[in-house]
Amino acid sequence: MTKILIVDDAEFLRVRIIKMLTGQGFEVYEAENGAKAVEKYKEVRPDVVLMDITMPEMDGLAALKEIRAFDSQAKVVMLTALGQESVVLEAVKSGARDFIVKPFEHDRVMSAIHKLAG
């Protein structure tokens, strides 16, 4: 079963994505900030990570770099708000495989996951 890690400080967003993915048969884990994301990644070794950029404690960019340092093959998709293009560029340079702009469509999330997990 494909394992997905959802990382976002907004609980309502995590819940929304978790419902979407569990309904599609994925095994889903969650973390509310970058520091917890790094811990959870090391614990469960997910196939794909969906990670917000702006979060307290450790932002998504720092977490991406730590996860990629731990596992250079990590497949991380950044979740971003409009207007964060420069941060998205840095995320891609740091190893992000894709990015999704919020508010996102169900099909866009599924497409990114299938592309990376497939």
Backbone as XML, in Angstrom:
<?xml version="1.0"?>
<chain id="A" units="angstrom">
  <residue number="1" name="MET">
    <atom name="N" x="0.841" y="-1.185" z="0.000"/>
    <atom name="CA" x="0.000" y="0.000" z="0.000"/>
    <atom name="C" x="0.886" y="1.249" z="0.000"/>
  </residue>
  <residue number="2" name="THR">
    <atom name="N" x="0.533" y="2.227" z="-0.802"/>
    <atom name="CA" x="1.293" y="3.470" z="-0.907"/>
    <atom name="C" x="1.098" y="4.315" z="0.343"/>
  </residue>
  <residue number="3" name="LYS">
    <atom name="N" x="2.224" y="4.768" z="0.926"/>
    <atom name="CA" x="2.185" y="5.591" z="2.137"/>
    <atom name="C" x="2.421" y="7.058" z="1.776"/>
  </residue>
  <residue number="4" name="ILE">
    <atom name="N" x="1.542" y="7.903" z="2.292"/>
    <atom name="CA" x="1.627" y="9.341" z="2.025"/>
    <atom name="C" x="1.733" y="10.080" z="3.355"/>
  </residue>
  <residue number="5" name="LEU">
    <atom name="N" x="2.646" y="11.043" z="3.430"/>
    <atom name="CA" x="2.780" y="11.899" z="4.612"/>
    <atom name="C" x="2.273" y="13.291" z="4.254"/>
  </residue>
  <residue number="6" name="ILE">
    <atom name="N" x="1.302" y="13.783" z="5.007"/>
    <atom name="CA" x="0.732" y="15.116" z="4.818"/>
    <atom name="C" x="1.314" y="16.029" z="5.889"/>
  </residue>
  <residue number="7" name="VAL">
    <atom name="N" x="1.922" y="17.144" z="5.474"/>
    <atom name="CA" x="2.530" y="18.069" z="6.427"/>
    <atom name="C" x="1.951" y="19.465" z="6.199"/>
  </residue>
  <residue number="8" name="ASP">
    <atom name="N" x="1.186" y="19.934" z="7.177"/>
    <atom name="CA" x="0.606" y="21.273" z="7.088"/>
    <atom name="C" x="0.202" y="21.693" z="8.491"/>
  </residue>
  <residue number="9" name="ASP">
    <atom name="N" x="0.412" y="22.967" z="8.821"/>
    <atom name="CA" x="0.037" y="23.428" z="10.161"/>
    <atom name="C" x="-1.465" y="23.654" z="10.272"/>
  </residue>
  <residue number="10" name="ALA">
    <atom name="N" x="-2.180" y="23.684" z="9.156"/>
    <atom name="CA" x="-3.640" y="23.863" z="9.181"/>
    <atom name="C" x="-4.313" y="22.498" z="9.278"/>
  </residue>
  <residue number="11" name="GLU">
    <atom name="N" x="-4.897" y="22.221" z="10.454"/>
    <atom name="CA" x="-5.514" y="20.913" z="10.672"/>
    <atom name="C" x="-6.634" y="20.628" z="9.678"/>
  </residue>
  <residue number="12" name="PHE">
    <atom name="N" x="-7.452" y="21.648" z="9.362"/>
    <atom name="CA" x="-8.572" y="21.421" z="8.431"/>
    <atom name="C" x="-8.056" y="20.946" z="7.068"/>
  </residue>
  <residue number="13" name="LEU">
    <atom name="N" x="-6.899" y="21.453" z="6.662"/>
    <atom name="CA" x="-6.339" y="21.050" z="5.372"/>
    <atom name="C" x="-5.828" y="19.612" z="5.429"/>
  </residue>
  <residue number="14" name="ARG">
    <atom name="N" x="-5.159" y="19.275" z="6.534"/>
    <atom name="CA" x="-4.692" y="17.886" z="6.683"/>
    <atom name="C" x="-5.878" y="16.932" z="6.652"/>
  </residue>
  <residue number="15" name="VAL">
    <atom name="N" x="-6.929" y="17.274" z="7.391"/>
    <atom name="CA" x="-8.119" y="16.418" z="7.449"/>
    <atom name="C" x="-8.717" y="16.255" z="6.049"/>
  </residue>
  <residue number="16" name="ARG">
    <atom name="N" x="-8.801" y="17.348" z="5.317"/>
    <atom name="CA" x="-9.364" y="17.300" z="3.962"/>
    <atom name="C" x="-8.557" y="16.366" z="3.051"/>
  </residue>
  <residue number="17" name="ILE">
    <atom name="N" x="-7.243" y="16.509" z="3.086"/>
    <atom name="CA" x="-6.390" y="15.673" z="2.233"/>
    <atom name="C" x="-6.423" y="14.215" z="2.702"/>
  </residue>
  <residue number="18" name="ILE">
    <atom name="N" x="-6.414" y="14.005" z="4.012"/>
    <atom name="CA" x="-6.457" y="12.640" z="4.553"/>
    <atom name="C" x="-7.722" y="11.932" z="4.093"/>
  </residue>
  <residue number="19" name="LYS">
    <atom name="N" x="-8.874" y="12.612" z="4.177"/>
    <atom name="CA" x="-10.133" y="12.005" z="3.716"/>
    <atom name="C" x="-10.043" y="11.657" z="2.233"/>
  </residue>
  <residue number="20" name="MET">
    <atom name="N" x="-9.499" y="12.571" z="1.458"/>
    <atom name="CA" x="-9.369" y="12.366" z="0.023"/>
    <atom name="C" x="-8.511" y="11.127" z="-0.269"/>
  </residue>
  <residue number="21" name="LEU">
    <atom name="N" x="-7.394" y="11.008" z="0.418"/>
    <atom name="CA" x="-6.439" y="9.939" z="0.123"/>
    <atom name="C" x="-6.839" y="8.593" z="0.717"/>
  </residue>
  <residue number="22" name="THR">
    <atom name="N" x="-7.389" y="8.592" z="1.930"/>
    <atom name="CA" x="-7.804" y="7.304" z="2.494"/>
    <atom name="C" x="-8.953" y="6.737" z="1.676"/>
  </residue>
  <residue number="23" name="GLY">
    <atom name="N" x="-9.788" y="7.608" z="1.129"/>
    <atom name="CA" x="-10.874" y="7.170" z="0.260"/>
    <atom name="C" x="-10.366" y="6.513" z="-1.025"/>
  </residue>
  <residue number="24" name="GLN">
    <atom name="N" x="-9.125" y="6.821" z="-1.390"/>
    <atom name="CA" x="-8.506" y="6.237" z="-2.582"/>
    <atom name="C" x="-7.631" y="5.029" z="-2.230"/>
  </residue>
  <residue number="25" name="GLY">
    <atom name="N" x="-7.637" y="4.640" z="-0.949"/>
    <atom name="CA" x="-6.895" y="3.450" z="-0.539"/>
    <atom name="C" x="-5.453" y="3.662" z="-0.123"/>
  </residue>
  <residue number="26" name="PHE">
    <atom name="N" x="-5.048" y="4.922" z="0.082"/>
    <atom name="CA" x="-3.681" y="5.195" z="0.534"/>
    <atom name="C" x="-3.578" y="5.069" z="2.040"/>
  </residue>
  <residue number="27" name="GLU">
    <atom name="N" x="-2.390" y="4.750" z="2.509"/>
    <atom name="CA" x="-2.086" y="4.747" z="3.941"/>
    <atom name="C" x="-1.531" y="6.136" z="4.236"/>
  </residue>
  <residue number="28" name="VAL">
    <atom name="N" x="-2.196" y="6.899" z="5.109"/>
    <atom name="CA" x="-1.855" y="8.312" z="5.278"/>
    <atom name="C" x="-1.372" y="8.610" z="6.697"/>
  </residue>
  <residue number="29" name="TYR">
    <atom name="N" x="-0.302" y="9.410" z="6.768"/>
    <atom name="CA" x="0.266" y="9.880" z="8.029"/>
    <atom name="C" x="0.246" y="11.393" z="7.995"/>
  </residue>
  <residue number="30" name="GLU">
    <atom name="N" x="0.374" y="12.022" z="9.173"/>
    <atom name="CA" x="0.345" y="13.479" z="9.189"/>
    <atom name="C" x="1.333" y="14.059" z="10.185"/>
  </residue>
  <residue number="31" name="ALA">
    <atom name="N" x="1.719" y="15.312" z="9.908"/>
    <atom name="CA" x="2.577" y="16.078" z="10.814"/>
    <atom name="C" x="2.159" y="17.536" z="10.686"/>
  </residue>
  <residue number="32" name="GLU">
    <atom name="N" x="2.248" y="18.282" z="11.794"/>
    <atom name="CA" x="1.772" y="19.663" z="11.762"/>
    <atom name="C" x="2.868" y="20.702" z="11.566"/>
  </residue>
  <residue number="33" name="ASN">
    <atom name="N" x="4.125" y="20.259" z="11.487"/>
    <atom name="CA" x="5.206" y="21.205" z="11.179"/>
    <atom name="C" x="6.398" y="20.439" z="10.606"/>
  </residue>
  <residue number="34" name="GLY">
    <atom name="N" x="7.374" y="21.182" z="10.139"/>
    <atom name="CA" x="8.526" y="20.570" z="9.484"/>
    <atom name="C" x="9.333" y="19.653" z="10.384"/>
  </residue>
  <residue number="35" name="ALA">
    <atom name="N" x="9.514" y="20.059" z="11.645"/>
    <atom name="CA" x="10.302" y="19.233" z="12.573"/>
    <atom name="C" x="9.637" y="17.869" z="12.764"/>
  </residue>
  <residue number="36" name="LYS">
    <atom name="N" x="8.322" y="17.874" z="12.963"/>
    <atom name="CA" x="7.599" y="16.610" z="13.136"/>
    <atom name="C" x="7.606" y="15.812" z="11.823"/>
  </residue>
  <residue number="37" name="ALA">
    <atom name="N" x="7.598" y="16.520" z="10.700"/>
    <atom name="CA" x="7.626" y="15.851" z="9.389"/>
    <atom name="C" x="8.908" y="15.045" z="9.217"/>
  </residue>
  <residue number="38" name="VAL">
    <atom name="N" x="10.032" y="15.619" z="9.621"/>
    <atom name="CA" x="11.318" y="14.929" z="9.504"/>
    <atom name="C" x="11.307" y="13.669" z="10.372"/>
  </residue>
  <residue number="39" name="GLU">
    <atom name="N" x="10.824" y="13.801" z="11.611"/>
    <atom name="CA" x="10.720" y="12.640" z="12.510"/>
    <atom name="C" x="9.833" y="11.554" z="11.905"/>
  </residue>
  <residue number="40" name="LYS">
    <atom name="N" x="8.650" y="11.970" z="11.428"/>
    <atom name="CA" x="7.677" y="11.018" z="10.887"/>
    <atom name="C" x="8.219" y="10.365" z="9.618"/>
  </residue>
  <residue number="41" name="TYR">
    <atom name="N" x="8.928" y="11.131" z="8.809"/>
    <atom name="CA" x="9.509" y="10.564" z="7.578"/>
    <atom name="C" x="10.469" y="9.430" z="7.930"/>
  </residue>
  <residue number="42" name="LYS">
    <atom name="N" x="11.334" y="9.682" z="8.897"/>
    <atom name="CA" x="12.321" y="8.669" z="9.297"/>
    <atom name="C" x="11.636" y="7.437" z="9.880"/>
  </residue>
  <residue number="43" name="GLU">
    <atom name="N" x="10.502" y="7.654" z="10.549"/>
    <atom name="CA" x="9.774" y="6.558" z="11.189"/>
    <atom name="C" x="9.031" y="5.687" z="10.172"/>
  </residue>
  <residue number="44" name="VAL">
    <atom name="N" x="8.300" y="6.304" z="9.242"/>
    <atom name="CA" x="7.410" y="5.514" z="8.364"/>
    <atom name="C" x="7.899" y="5.378" z="6.921"/>
  </residue>
  <residue number="45" name="ARG">
    <atom name="N" x="8.898" y="6.164" z="6.527"/>
    <atom name="CA" x="9.442" y="6.113" z="5.159"/>
    <atom name="C" x="8.338" y="6.141" z="4.101"/>
  </residue>
  <residue number="46" name="PRO">
    <atom name="N" x="7.561" y="7.238" z="4.037"/>
    <atom name="CA" x="6.452" y="7.314" z="3.082"/>
    <atom name="C" x="6.940" y="7.328" z="1.632"/>
  </residue>
  <residue number="47" name="ASP">
    <atom name="N" x="6.044" y="6.953" z="0.730"/>
    <atom name="CA" x="6.362" y="6.961" z="-0.700"/>
    <atom name="C" x="6.340" y="8.378" z="-1.264"/>
  </residue>
  <residue number="48" name="VAL">
    <atom name="N" x="5.425" y="9.200" z="-0.742"/>
    <atom name="CA" x="5.288" y="10.584" z="-1.190"/>
    <atom name="C" x="4.970" y="11.465" z="0.024"/>
  </residue>
  <residue number="49" name="VAL">
    <atom name="N" x="5.524" y="12.680" z="0.020"/>
    <atom name="CA" x="5.240" y="13.667" z="1.060"/>
    <atom name="C" x="4.570" y="14.869" z="0.393"/>
  </residue>
  <residue number="50" name="LEU">
    <atom name="N" x="3.443" y="15.314" z="0.947"/>
    <atom name="CA" x="2.811" y="16.571" z="0.537"/>
    <atom name="C" x="3.092" y="17.551" z="1.664"/>
  </residue>
  <residue number="51" name="MET">
    <atom name="N" x="3.867" y="18.634" z="1.387"/>
    <atom name="CA" x="4.323" y="19.501" z="2.469"/>
    <atom name="C" x="4.085" y="20.976" z="2.188"/>
  </residue>
  <residue number="52" name="ASP">
    <atom name="N" x="3.457" y="21.616" z="3.154"/>
    <atom name="CA" x="3.250" y="23.066" z="3.099"/>
    <atom name="C" x="4.606" y="23.745" z="3.229"/>
  </residue>
  <residue number="53" name="ILE">
    <atom name="N" x="4.713" y="24.948" z="2.686"/>
    <atom name="CA" x="5.976" y="25.689" z="2.795"/>
    <atom name="C" x="6.022" y="26.503" z="4.080"/>
  </residue>
  <residue number="54" name="THR">
    <atom name="N" x="4.948" y="27.230" z="4.386"/>
    <atom name="CA" x="4.938" y="28.139" z="5.528"/>
    <atom name="C" x="4.332" y="27.467" z="6.753"/>
  </residue>
  <residue number="55" name="MET">
    <atom name="N" x="5.195" y="27.158" z="7.729"/>
    <atom name="CA" x="4.745" y="26.508" z="8.968"/>
    <atom name="C" x="5.609" y="26.987" z="10.130"/>
  </residue>
  <residue number="56" name="PRO">
    <atom name="N" x="5.074" y="26.907" z="11.365"/>
    <atom name="CA" x="5.881" y="27.269" z="12.544"/>
    <atom name="C" x="6.930" y="26.194" z="12.848"/>
  </residue>
  <residue number="57" name="GLU">
    <atom name="N" x="7.854" y="26.516" z="13.725"/>
    <atom name="CA" x="8.943" y="25.641" z="14.189"/>
    <atom name="C" x="9.971" y="25.384" z="13.103"/>
  </residue>
  <residue number="58" name="MET">
    <atom name="N" x="9.584" y="24.670" z="12.049"/>
    <atom name="CA" x="10.488" y="24.454" z="10.923"/>
    <atom name="C" x="9.642" y="24.531" z="9.658"/>
  </residue>
  <residue number="59" name="ASP">
    <atom name="N" x="10.025" y="25.423" z="8.739"/>
    <atom name="CA" x="9.209" y="25.556" z="7.531"/>
    <atom name="C" x="9.447" y="24.389" z="6.571"/>
  </residue>
  <residue number="60" name="GLY">
    <atom name="N" x="8.628" y="24.349" z="5.545"/>
    <atom name="CA" x="8.687" y="23.240" z="4.602"/>
    <atom name="C" x="9.990" y="23.152" z="3.842"/>
  </residue>
  <residue number="61" name="LEU">
    <atom name="N" x="10.614" y="24.292" z="3.578"/>
    <atom name="CA" x="11.887" y="24.294" z="2.845"/>
    <atom name="C" x="12.988" y="23.643" z="3.676"/>
  </residue>
  <residue number="62" name="ALA">
    <atom name="N" x="13.069" y="24.009" z="4.945"/>
    <atom name="CA" x="14.073" y="23.420" z="5.835"/>
    <atom name="C" x="13.809" y="21.920" z="6.014"/>
  </residue>
  <residue number="63" name="ALA">
    <atom name="N" x="12.540" y="21.560" z="6.166"/>
    <atom name="CA" x="12.188" y="20.147" z="6.327"/>
    <atom name="C" x="12.522" y="19.357" z="5.054"/>
  </residue>
  <residue number="64" name="LEU">
    <atom name="N" x="12.239" y="19.948" z="3.899"/>
    <atom name="CA" x="12.584" y="19.309" z="2.620"/>
    <atom name="C" x="14.075" y="19.001" z="2.569"/>
  </residue>
  <residue number="65" name="LYS">
    <atom name="N" x="14.888" y="19.972" z="2.933"/>
    <atom name="CA" x="16.349" y="19.784" z="2.895"/>
    <atom name="C" x="16.784" y="18.682" z="3.858"/>
  </residue>
  <residue number="66" name="GLU">
    <atom name="N" x="16.194" y="18.646" z="5.055"/>
    <atom name="CA" x="16.562" y="17.597" z="6.026"/>
    <atom name="C" x="16.128" y="16.219" z="5.542"/>
  </residue>
  <residue number="67" name="ILE">
    <atom name="N" x="14.916" y="16.142" z="4.999"/>
    <atom name="CA" x="14.419" y="14.858" z="4.499"/>
    <atom name="C" x="15.283" y="14.384" z="3.341"/>
  </residue>
  <residue number="68" name="ARG">
    <atom name="N" x="15.632" y="15.280" z="2.427"/>
    <atom name="CA" x="16.468" y="14.902" z="1.279"/>
    <atom name="C" x="17.895" y="14.536" z="1.714"/>
  </residue>
  <residue number="69" name="ALA">
    <atom name="N" x="18.384" y="15.143" z="2.793"/>
    <atom name="CA" x="19.700" y="14.777" z="3.322"/>
    <atom name="C" x="19.656" y="13.358" z="3.888"/>
  </residue>
  <residue number="70" name="PHE">
    <atom name="N" x="18.525" y="13.008" z="4.511"/>
    <atom name="CA" x="18.332" y="11.675" z="5.080"/>
    <atom name="C" x="18.097" y="10.644" z="3.982"/>
  </residue>
  <residue number="71" name="ASP">
    <atom name="N" x="17.308" y="11.023" z="2.957"/>
    <atom name="CA" x="16.946" y="10.110" z="1.874"/>
    <atom name="C" x="16.942" y="10.891" z="0.566"/>
  </residue>
  <residue number="72" name="SER">
    <atom name="N" x="17.997" y="10.750" z="-0.207"/>
    <atom name="CA" x="18.126" y="11.528" z="-1.445"/>
    <atom name="C" x="17.070" y="11.168" z="-2.489"/>
  </residue>
  <residue number="73" name="GLN">
    <atom name="N" x="16.373" y="10.048" z="-2.291"/>
    <atom name="CA" x="15.320" y="9.633" z="-3.224"/>
    <atom name="C" x="13.924" y="10.073" z="-2.777"/>
  </residue>
  <residue number="74" name="ALA">
    <atom name="N" x="13.833" y="10.816" z="-1.686"/>
    <atom name="CA" x="12.531" y="11.241" z="-1.155"/>
    <atom name="C" x="11.738" y="11.993" z="-2.219"/>
  </residue>
  <residue number="75" name="LYS">
    <atom name="N" x="10.450" y="11.673" z="-2.293"/>
    <atom name="CA" x="9.554" y="12.314" z="-3.259"/>
    <atom name="C" x="8.662" y="13.283" z="-2.508"/>
  </residue>
  <residue number="76" name="VAL">
    <atom name="N" x="8.995" y="14.565" z="-2.614"/>
    <atom name="CA" x="8.289" y="15.600" z="-1.864"/>
    <atom name="C" x="7.594" y="16.555" z="-2.830"/>
  </residue>
  <residue number="77" name="VAL">
    <atom name="N" x="6.304" y="16.791" z="-2.571"/>
    <atom name="CA" x="5.502" y="17.749" z="-3.325"/>
    <atom name="C" x="5.213" y="18.915" z="-2.382"/>
  </residue>
  <residue number="78" name="MET">
    <atom name="N" x="5.562" y="20.108" z="-2.799"/>
    <atom name="CA" x="5.330" y="21.275" z="-1.953"/>
    <atom name="C" x="3.931" y="21.836" z="-2.195"/>
  </residue>
  <residue number="79" name="LEU">
    <atom name="N" x="3.256" y="22.206" z="-1.099"/>
    <atom name="CA" x="1.964" y="22.873" z="-1.159"/>
    <atom name="C" x="2.231" y="24.352" z="-0.929"/>
  </residue>
  <residue number="80" name="THR">
    <atom name="N" x="1.775" y="25.204" z="-1.816"/>
    <atom name="CA" x="2.126" y="26.606" z="-1.730"/>
    <atom name="C" x="0.936" y="27.514" z="-1.984"/>
  </residue>
  <residue number="81" name="ALA">
    <atom name="N" x="0.975" y="28.670" z="-1.359"/>
    <atom name="CA" x="-0.042" y="29.686" z="-1.627"/>
    <atom name="C" x="0.400" y="30.491" z="-2.845"/>
  </residue>
  <residue number="82" name="LEU">
    <atom name="N" x="-0.528" y="31.139" z="-3.474"/>
    <atom name="CA" x="-0.175" y="32.016" z="-4.587"/>
    <atom name="C" x="0.812" y="33.069" z="-4.118"/>
  </residue>
  <residue number="83" name="GLY">
    <atom name="N" x="1.727" y="33.469" z="-4.995"/>
    <atom name="CA" x="2.676" y="34.519" z="-4.641"/>
    <atom name="C" x="3.941" y="34.023" z="-3.983"/>
  </residue>
  <residue number="84" name="GLN">
    <atom name="N" x="4.126" y="32.704" z="-3.898"/>
    <atom name="CA" x="5.350" y="32.170" z="-3.274"/>
    <atom name="C" x="6.286" y="31.579" z="-4.334"/>
  </residue>
  <residue number="85" name="GLU">
    <atom name="N" x="6.280" y="32.163" z="-5.530"/>
    <atom name="CA" x="7.043" y="31.595" z="-6.639"/>
    <atom name="C" x="8.538" y="31.468" z="-6.349"/>
  </residue>
  <residue number="86" name="SER">
    <atom name="N" x="9.120" y="32.472" z="-5.676"/>
    <atom name="CA" x="10.558" y="32.409" z="-5.405"/>
    <atom name="C" x="10.878" y="31.261" z="-4.453"/>
  </residue>
  <residue number="87" name="VAL">
    <atom name="N" x="9.992" y="31.016" z="-3.502"/>
    <atom name="CA" x="10.198" y="29.915" z="-2.560"/>
    <atom name="C" x="10.033" y="28.579" z="-3.276"/>
  </residue>
  <residue number="88" name="VAL">
    <atom name="N" x="9.078" y="28.517" z="-4.205"/>
    <atom name="CA" x="8.868" y="27.295" z="-4.985"/>
    <atom name="C" x="10.126" y="26.980" z="-5.793"/>
  </residue>
  <residue number="89" name="LEU">
    <atom name="N" x="10.728" y="27.999" z="-6.408"/>
    <atom name="CA" x="11.963" y="27.791" z="-7.171"/>
    <atom name="C" x="13.054" y="27.212" z="-6.285"/>
  </residue>
  <residue number="90" name="GLU">
    <atom name="N" x="13.197" y="27.765" z="-5.089"/>
    <atom name="CA" x="14.193" y="27.247" z="-4.147"/>
    <atom name="C" x="13.875" y="25.806" z="-3.758"/>
  </residue>
  <residue number="91" name="ALA">
    <atom name="N" x="12.584" y="25.509" z="-3.556"/>
    <atom name="CA" x="12.177" y="24.147" z="-3.188"/>
    <atom name="C" x="12.534" y="23.167" z="-4.299"/>
  </residue>
  <residue number="92" name="VAL">
    <atom name="N" x="12.294" y="23.553" z="-5.539"/>
    <atom name="CA" x="12.622" y="22.676" z="-6.670"/>
    <atom name="C" x="14.133" y="22.468" z="-6.747"/>
  </residue>
  <residue number="93" name="LYS">
    <atom name="N" x="14.897" y="23.531" z="-6.539"/>
    <atom name="CA" x="16.363" y="23.412" z="-6.533"/>
    <atom name="C" x="16.834" y="22.507" z="-5.397"/>
  </residue>
  <residue number="94" name="SER">
    <atom name="N" x="16.066" y="22.474" z="-4.305"/>
    <atom name="CA" x="16.429" y="21.663" z="-3.141"/>
    <atom name="C" x="15.907" y="20.236" z="-3.232"/>
  </residue>
  <residue number="95" name="GLY">
    <atom name="N" x="15.250" y="19.896" z="-4.343"/>
    <atom name="CA" x="14.843" y="18.515" z="-4.532"/>
    <atom name="C" x="13.366" y="18.223" z="-4.544"/>
  </residue>
  <residue number="96" name="ALA">
    <atom name="N" x="12.509" y="19.244" z="-4.403"/>
    <atom name="CA" x="11.072" y="18.992" z="-4.490"/>
    <atom name="C" x="10.759" y="18.476" z="-5.891"/>
  </residue>
  <residue number="97" name="ARG">
    <atom name="N" x="9.891" y="17.481" z="-5.981"/>
    <atom name="CA" x="9.575" y="16.872" z="-7.272"/>
    <atom name="C" x="8.422" y="17.559" z="-7.988"/>
  </residue>
  <residue number="98" name="ASP">
    <atom name="N" x="7.604" y="18.320" z="-7.230"/>
    <atom name="CA" x="6.428" y="18.957" z="-7.817"/>
    <atom name="C" x="5.935" y="19.985" z="-6.811"/>
  </residue>
  <residue number="99" name="PHE">
    <atom name="N" x="4.996" y="20.833" z="-7.236"/>
    <atom name="CA" x="4.355" y="21.730" z="-6.288"/>
    <atom name="C" x="2.908" y="21.909" z="-6.697"/>
  </residue>
  <residue number="100" name="ILE">
    <atom name="N" x="2.075" y="22.152" z="-5.702"/>
    <atom name="CA" x="0.642" y="22.322" z="-5.901"/>
    <atom name="C" x="0.251" y="23.643" z="-5.254"/>
  </residue>
  <residue number="101" name="VAL">
    <atom name="N" x="-0.450" y="24.483" z="-6.004"/>
    <atom name="CA" x="-0.885" y="25.779" z="-5.487"/>
    <atom name="C" x="-2.230" y="25.619" z="-4.778"/>
  </residue>
  <residue number="102" name="LYS">
    <atom name="N" x="-2.316" y="26.198" z="-3.566"/>
    <atom name="CA" x="-3.568" y="26.193" z="-2.811"/>
    <atom name="C" x="-4.416" y="27.371" z="-3.261"/>
  </residue>
  <residue number="103" name="PRO">
    <atom name="N" x="-5.713" y="27.314" z="-3.239"/>
    <atom name="CA" x="-6.505" y="26.116" z="-2.959"/>
    <atom name="C" x="-6.391" y="25.150" z="-4.138"/>
  </residue>
  <residue number="104" name="PHE">
    <atom name="N" x="-6.260" y="23.887" z="-3.833"/>
    <atom name="CA" x="-5.989" y="22.897" z="-4.876"/>
    <atom name="C" x="-7.218" y="22.078" z="-5.228"/>
  </residue>
  <residue number="105" name="GLU">
    <atom name="N" x="-7.144" y="21.506" z="-6.394"/>
    <atom name="CA" x="-8.206" y="20.620" z="-6.871"/>
    <atom name="C" x="-7.856" y="19.181" z="-6.534"/>
  </residue>
  <residue number="106" name="HIS">
    <atom name="N" x="-8.854" y="18.393" z="-6.246"/>
    <atom name="CA" x="-8.686" y="16.968" z="-5.960"/>
    <atom name="C" x="-7.857" y="16.286" z="-7.052"/>
  </residue>
  <residue number="107" name="ASP">
    <atom name="N" x="-8.195" y="16.540" z="-8.309"/>
    <atom name="CA" x="-7.509" y="15.874" z="-9.423"/>
    <atom name="C" x="-6.030" y="16.237" z="-9.489"/>
  </residue>
  <residue number="108" name="ARG">
    <atom name="N" x="-5.692" y="17.478" z="-9.117"/>
    <atom name="CA" x="-4.290" y="17.910" z="-9.162"/>
    <atom name="C" x="-3.468" y="17.157" z="-8.107"/>
  </residue>
  <residue number="109" name="VAL">
    <atom name="N" x="-4.045" y="16.987" z="-6.927"/>
    <atom name="CA" x="-3.354" y="16.249" z="-5.860"/>
    <atom name="C" x="-3.166" y="14.792" z="-6.281"/>
  </residue>
  <residue number="110" name="MET">
    <atom name="N" x="-4.223" y="14.175" z="-6.792"/>
    <atom name="CA" x="-4.144" y="12.765" z="-7.198"/>
    <atom name="C" x="-3.145" y="12.580" z="-8.339"/>
  </residue>
  <residue number="111" name="SER">
    <atom name="N" x="-3.117" y="13.504" z="-9.269"/>
    <atom name="CA" x="-2.191" y="13.438" z="-10.394"/>
    <atom name="C" x="-0.738" y="13.464" z="-9.904"/>
  </residue>
  <residue number="112" name="ALA">
    <atom name="N" x="-0.432" y="14.376" z="-8.971"/>
    <atom name="CA" x="0.934" y="14.488" z="-8.441"/>
    <atom name="C" x="1.335" y="13.193" z="-7.718"/>
  </residue>
  <residue number="113" name="ILE">
    <atom name="N" x="0.426" y="12.651" z="-6.928"/>
    <atom name="CA" x="0.733" y="11.424" z="-6.179"/>
    <atom name="C" x="0.936" y="10.238" z="-7.127"/>
  </residue>
  <residue number="114" name="HIS">
    <atom name="N" x="0.027" y="10.090" z="-8.078"/>
    <atom name="CA" x="0.155" y="8.961" z="-9.012"/>
    <atom name="C" x="1.416" y="9.059" z="-9.849"/>
  </residue>
  <residue number="115" name="LYS">
    <atom name="N" x="1.788" y="10.282" z="-10.225"/>
    <atom name="CA" x="2.994" y="10.494" z="-11.021"/>
    <atom name="C" x="4.238" y="10.038" z="-10.242"/>
  </residue>
  <residue number="116" name="LEU">
    <atom name="N" x="4.268" y="10.330" z="-8.946"/>
    <atom name="CA" x="5.450" y="10.014" z="-8.147"/>
    <atom name="C" x="5.423" y="8.619" z="-7.536"/>
  </residue>
  <residue number="117" name="ALA">
    <atom name="N" x="4.252" y="8.159" z="-7.139"/>
    <atom name="CA" x="4.150" y="6.862" z="-6.478"/>
    <atom name="C" x="4.044" y="5.717" z="-7.474"/>
  </residue>
  <residue number="118" name="GLY">
    <atom name="N" x="3.612" y="6.049" z="-8.686"/>
    <atom name="CA" x="3.389" y="5.028" z="-9.705"/>
    <atom name="C" x="4.633" y="4.386" z="-10.146"/>
  </residue>
</chain>
